[in-house]
């Protein structure tokens, strides 16, 4: 059996497989437009993002980064969008001695560091034909 991790791409298809949860893509995109020196704008992030995530966003070099990059670099959380929406989590991979429950818990722990109310963790995947 062959396993491919992360983005798998060729001239006709793109796919991903993430252990995580669905999320409103607009919540991620809106972070890119926040003026982090304006406390009223930062306050608008509370209730969705954890304090740790907001602090990471505040410290980021916004001339060279996007919220998606910060989530991956600082928390190990990836963001993928597909035909059925956007999901966040970890790239699907399991250690030889890891169970599915342990893999989901690993993803849930990472998401809990980022989101105030993380959703139910599951397997999310998408494949698109670009022909």
Beta strands, then each sheet from edge to edge (+ up, - down):
strand 1: 8-9
strand 2: 13-23
strand 3: 78-82
strand 4: 85-91
strand 5: 122-129
sheet 1: 1+ 2- 4+ 3-
sheet 2: 1+ 2- 5+
end
